Amino acid sequence: MNMKKVYKWPLVICLLAVVAFIAPPEKIKIYMIGDSTMCLYPIRQLPINGWGMPFANYFDNTVTIDNRAKGGRSTRTFLGENRWQPVVDSLKAGDYVLIQFGHNDESSQPQYADRYTPVPDFKNNLIKFITETRSKNAIPILITPVSRRNFDKQGNAKETHVEYSKAVFEIGEQYKVVVIDLDKKSRDLYQELGPDRTKLLFMELDSAEHPNYPVGRHDNTHFNEYGARKMAEIVLNDMKEKHLPLVDRIVKGQNKATVSPQVK
């Protein structure tokens, strides 16, 4: 008898036993809170997409995406309408909360008085999201507001969220929270594409171009499917650059994340 083969078998059995008892990753939820640039949209409004829609397709089935973002909401109205407390109540250890506000917080025009949030209040609301997330041993991630499409006469992409993106970074530094700079990185993409080609990312539709928008739409804030996917990729790539544990759950094969709740 070949003694080498005899000695190999116990080793093989031990290895198989170890593999059999390796626990699969615990299931987690990624909650998304924010505004119309992140939220889910029903079929009747397509091709408009919040970047949270394609974002959900990049994770494996150990992840459930719960996108609570809502159009027209600032940090103040998100709290005032009791949209945040149900998230806190549902959080479990190891879950994530992706936080992206600013578009509506900075709307100081009289017609938007109900949503306007001065910078100091904006900061306090971010602190509330962070501390209450951490109280459940969940993980907050701050995201600067995605840039609008806005170019100067020389073709330079203009910064559109100066005070509020700065506030996100200040709170991120103060509370040691990861900050994904979607504002700057989306603007870098716009600069690369230029004023005309960036229209391919946004809800720029001529009349009769899409049955949901028979008179067309010219919108430099909200994305079509392609634009939303590009924004989601920016967020994911930033997560990879920062070596966040969440990237280990990016889909490998066909086992994709569950998305909840659905918009009908």
LUMLOPA-318877 format. One record per residue (C-alpha): x, y, z; chain; residue number from 1. Coordinates in Angstrom, 2 decimals. Each point is the difference from the previous one (the first is absolute). Example, Ala and Ser with C-alpha at 12.3 -4.5 7.8 and 13.67 -1.06 7.14 Angstrom:
2
       X       Y       Z kette  nr
   12.30   -4.50    7.80     A   1
    1.37    3.44   -0.66     A   2
This chain:
264
       X       Y       Z kette  nr
    0.00    0.00    0.00     A   1
    1.19    3.47   -0.83     A   2
    0.45    1.64    3.45     A   3
   -0.03    3.51   -1.53     A   4
   -3.56   -0.59   -1.19     A   5
   -1.02   -1.31    3.43     A   6
    1.28    3.17    1.70     A   7
   -1.68    2.27   -2.55     A   8
   -3.53   -1.23    0.68     A   9
   -0.32    1.33    3.59     A  10
    1.24    3.39   -1.23     A  11
   -2.56    0.08   -2.79     A  12
   -2.80   -0.97    2.39     A  13
    1.02    2.75    2.43     A  14
    0.03    2.59   -2.77     A  15
   -3.44   -1.06   -1.18     A  16
   -1.32    0.23    3.54     A  17
    1.38    3.51    0.40     A  18
   -1.57    1.12   -3.30     A  19
   -3.33   -1.53    0.99     A  20
   -0.09    1.99    3.23     A  21
    1.01    3.37   -1.44     A  22
   -3.04    2.17    0.57     A  23
   -1.30    1.95   -3.00     A  24
    0.04    3.81    0.33     A  25
   -2.83    1.37    2.11     A  26
   -2.73    1.68   -1.96     A  27
   -0.15    3.78    0.28     A  28
   -2.08    2.90   -1.25     A  29
    1.16    3.14   -1.71     A  30
   -2.43    2.81    0.74     A  31
    0.10    2.98   -2.34     A  32
   -1.33    3.36    1.15     A  33
    0.02    3.06   -2.21     A  34
   -1.85    1.84   -2.74     A  35
   -1.20   -0.41   -3.58     A  36
    3.50   -0.53   -1.41     A  37
    0.25   -3.23    2.03     A  38
   -3.58   -1.26    0.28     A  39
   -2.03   -2.70   -1.73     A  40
   -2.37    0.91   -2.84     A  41
   -3.09   -1.83   -1.29     A  42
   -0.24   -1.32   -3.55     A  43
   -2.30    2.84   -1.02     A  44
    2.85    2.49    0.55     A  45
    2.77   -1.85   -1.82     A  46
    2.59    0.60   -1.37     A  47
    0.68    2.19    3.03     A  48
    2.11   -1.88    2.57     A  49
    1.45    0.82    3.38     A  50
    3.52   -1.41    0.27     A  51
   -1.21   -2.26    2.82     A  52
   -1.89   -2.07   -2.58     A  53
    2.98   -1.42   -1.93     A  54
    2.12    0.05    3.19     A  55
   -2.12   -2.85    1.38     A  56
    0.95   -2.29   -2.87     A  57
    3.69   -0.13    0.92     A  58
   -0.31   -1.98    3.25     A  59
   -0.38   -3.71    0.72     A  60
   -2.89   -1.68    1.78     A  61
    1.46    0.55    3.46     A  62
   -1.14    3.62   -0.41     A  63
   -3.46    1.54   -0.02     A  64
   -0.28    3.53   -1.34     A  65
   -2.67    2.10    1.72     A  66
   -0.19    3.31   -1.86     A  67
   -1.96    2.52    2.09     A  68
    1.12    3.07   -1.97     A  69
   -2.85    2.23   -1.11     A  70
   -0.27    2.77   -2.56     A  71
   -0.13    3.57    1.27     A  72
    1.26   -0.85    3.49     A  73
    2.62    1.82    1.98     A  74
    1.46   -1.21    3.28     A  75
   -2.61    2.13    1.77     A  76
   -3.04   -1.36   -1.84     A  77
    1.32   -3.57    0.06     A  78
    0.05    0.26    3.79     A  79
   -3.20    2.04    0.27     A  80
   -2.00   -2.52   -2.03     A  81
    1.18   -2.83    2.28     A  82
    1.91   -1.73   -2.78     A  83
    3.13   -0.47    2.10     A  84
   -1.33   -1.57    3.20     A  85
   -1.27   -3.18   -1.75     A  86
    3.52   -0.48   -1.38     A  87
    1.52    0.32    3.48     A  88
   -2.55   -2.43    1.40     A  89
    0.91   -2.56   -2.67     A  90
    3.78    0.28    0.17     A  91
    2.07   -2.99    1.10     A  92
    3.69   -0.32    0.76     A  93
    2.05   -0.08   -3.19     A  94
   -2.58    1.79   -2.14     A  95
    0.98    3.09   -1.99     A  96
   -1.70    3.36   -0.45     A  97
    0.95    2.01   -3.10     A  98
   -0.84    3.66    0.58     A  99
   -0.21    2.47   -2.90     A 100
   -1.76    3.32    0.43     A 101
    0.66    3.61   -1.01     A 102
   -1.97    0.69   -3.19     A 103
   -3.15    1.00    1.82     A 104
    1.63    1.20    3.21     A 105
    1.64    2.80   -1.97     A 106
   -3.23    1.09   -1.76     A 107
   -0.39    3.43    1.59     A 108
   -2.53    1.39   -2.50     A 109
   -3.32    1.03    1.59     A 110
   -1.96   -2.76   -1.74     A 111
    2.26   -2.60    1.67     A 112
   -0.16    1.42    3.52     A 113
   -1.45   -3.26    1.32     A 114
    3.15   -1.95   -0.89     A 115
    2.76    2.58    0.40     A 116
    2.51   -0.92    2.71     A 117
    2.73    2.47    0.99     A 118
    3.49   -1.50    0.16     A 119
    0.18   -0.18    3.83     A 120
   -3.31   -1.88    0.11     A 121
    1.11   -2.20   -2.90     A 122
    3.08   -0.96    2.01     A 123
   -2.06   -0.77    3.10     A 124
   -2.30   -2.23   -2.03     A 125
    2.97   -1.91   -1.43     A 126
    1.30   -0.45    3.54     A 127
   -3.37   -1.44    1.02     A 128
    0.11   -2.51   -2.87     A 129
    3.55   -1.00    0.92     A 130
   -0.39   -0.34    3.76     A 131
   -3.30   -1.87   -0.19     A 132
    1.42   -2.36   -2.64     A 133
    2.98   -0.74    2.20     A 134
   -2.23   -0.51    3.03     A 135
   -1.20   -3.15   -1.78     A 136
    3.57   -1.09   -0.86     A 137
   -0.74    0.75   -3.63     A 138
    2.33    1.89   -2.33     A 139
   -0.74    3.47   -1.43     A 140
    1.54    1.17   -3.28     A 141
   -0.31    3.64   -1.04     A 142
   -0.29    0.93   -3.67     A 143
    0.28    3.54   -1.33     A 144
   -2.93    1.10   -2.19     A 145
    0.50   -1.04   -3.61     A 146
    0.80    2.95   -2.23     A 147
   -2.50    1.59   -2.34     A 148
    0.87    0.47   -3.68     A 149
    1.19    3.59   -0.13     A 150
    2.79    1.41   -2.20     A 151
    1.43    3.49   -0.29     A 152
    0.61    1.74   -3.33     A 153
    3.48   -1.51   -0.24     A 154
   -1.40   -3.52    0.28     A 155
    1.08   -0.59    3.60     A 156
   -2.27   -2.06    2.24     A 157
   -1.14    2.27    2.83     A 158
   -0.17   -1.01    3.63     A 159
   -3.64    0.12    1.07     A 160
   -0.01   -1.10    3.67     A 161
    2.93    1.90    1.52     A 162
   -1.26    0.61    3.54     A 163
   -1.84   -3.26    0.43     A 164
    2.74   -2.28   -1.33     A 165
    2.44    1.80    2.28     A 166
   -2.35   -0.60    2.92     A 167
   -0.14   -3.73   -0.78     A 168
    3.81   -0.19    0.12     A 169
    0.17    1.97    3.23     A 170
   -2.44   -2.33    1.73     A 171
    1.72   -3.03   -1.50     A 172
    3.32    1.12    1.44     A 173
   -1.46    0.95    3.36     A 174
   -1.80   -3.32    0.45     A 175
    2.50   -2.22   -1.85     A 176
   -2.50   -1.06   -2.64     A 177
    0.97   -1.10   -3.52     A 178
   -0.90    2.69   -2.54     A 179
   -0.51   -0.82   -3.68     A 180
    0.45    3.17   -2.04     A 181
   -2.64   -0.59   -2.66     A 182
   -0.22    3.76   -0.55     A 183
    3.59    0.35   -1.21     A 184
    0.25   -3.35   -1.74     A 185
   -3.22    0.50   -1.95     A 186
    1.24    3.45   -0.99     A 187
    3.31   -1.51   -1.15     A 188
   -1.98   -2.32   -2.26     A 189
   -2.00    2.93   -1.41     A 190
    3.22    1.86   -0.71     A 191
    1.38   -3.02   -1.83     A 192
   -3.14   -0.34   -2.12     A 193
   -0.55    3.71   -0.62     A 194
   -3.22    2.06   -0.25     A 195
   -1.57   -1.90   -2.89     A 196
    0.83   -3.61    0.84     A 197
   -1.12    0.39    3.61     A 198
   -3.56    0.28   -1.33     A 199
    0.22   -3.76   -0.53     A 200
   -0.04   -0.44    3.80     A 201
   -3.02    2.15    0.77     A 202
   -3.71    0.20   -0.70     A 203
    0.47    1.84   -3.26     A 204
   -2.86   -1.11   -2.23     A 205
   -1.48    1.56   -3.11     A 206
   -3.73   -0.13   -0.58     A 207
   -1.30   -3.46   -0.93     A 208
    3.39   -1.55    0.84     A 209
   -1.47   -2.04    2.87     A 210
   -3.66   -0.96    0.56     A 211
    0.15    1.07    3.66     A 212
    1.03    3.53   -1.04     A 213
   -1.93    0.86   -3.18     A 214
    0.94    3.69    0.18     A 215
    3.61   -0.76    0.96     A 216
    1.98    0.99    3.07     A 217
    3.14    2.07    0.53     A 218
    1.36   -0.74    3.44     A 219
    3.58    0.61    1.17     A 220
   -0.47   -1.57    3.43     A 221
   -1.57   -3.42   -0.51     A 222
    1.57   -2.96   -1.78     A 223
   -1.14   -2.46   -2.62     A 224
    0.91   -3.69    0.37     A 225
    3.49    0.47   -1.43     A 226
    0.77    3.03    2.14     A 227
   -1.24   -1.67    3.18     A 228
    2.21   -3.00   -0.69     A 229
    3.04    2.23   -0.48     A 230
   -0.70    1.65    3.37     A 231
   -0.43   -3.39    1.68     A 232
    3.33   -1.09   -1.46     A 233
    1.68    3.10    1.42     A 234
   -1.30   -0.88    3.48     A 235
    1.05   -3.64   -0.32     A 236
    3.47    0.84   -1.28     A 237
    0.50    2.44    2.86     A 238
   -0.97   -2.75    2.43     A 239
    2.62   -2.24   -1.61     A 240
    2.65    2.71    0.24     A 241
   -0.78    0.37    3.71     A 242
    0.11   -3.81    0.47     A 243
   -3.38   -0.10    1.72     A 244
   -1.03   -3.51    1.13     A 245
   -3.25    0.50   -1.91     A 246
    1.80   -0.50   -3.31     A 247
    0.54   -3.68    0.90     A 248
   -3.71   -0.42   -0.60     A 249
    0.03    1.30   -3.56     A 250
   -1.64   -2.64   -2.15     A 251
    2.07   -2.85   -1.39     A 252
   -2.17   -1.99   -2.39     A 253
   -3.81    0.00   -0.01     A 254
   -0.85    0.25    3.73     A 255
   -1.23    3.59    0.14     A 256
   -1.23    2.12    2.88     A 257
   -3.63    0.29    1.04     A 258
   -1.50    3.44   -0.52     A 259
   -2.63    1.23    2.44     A 260
   -2.41    1.74   -0.07     A 261
   -1.06    0.04   -3.64     A 262
   -1.59    3.00   -1.68     A 263
   -3.10   -0.84   -2.02     A 264
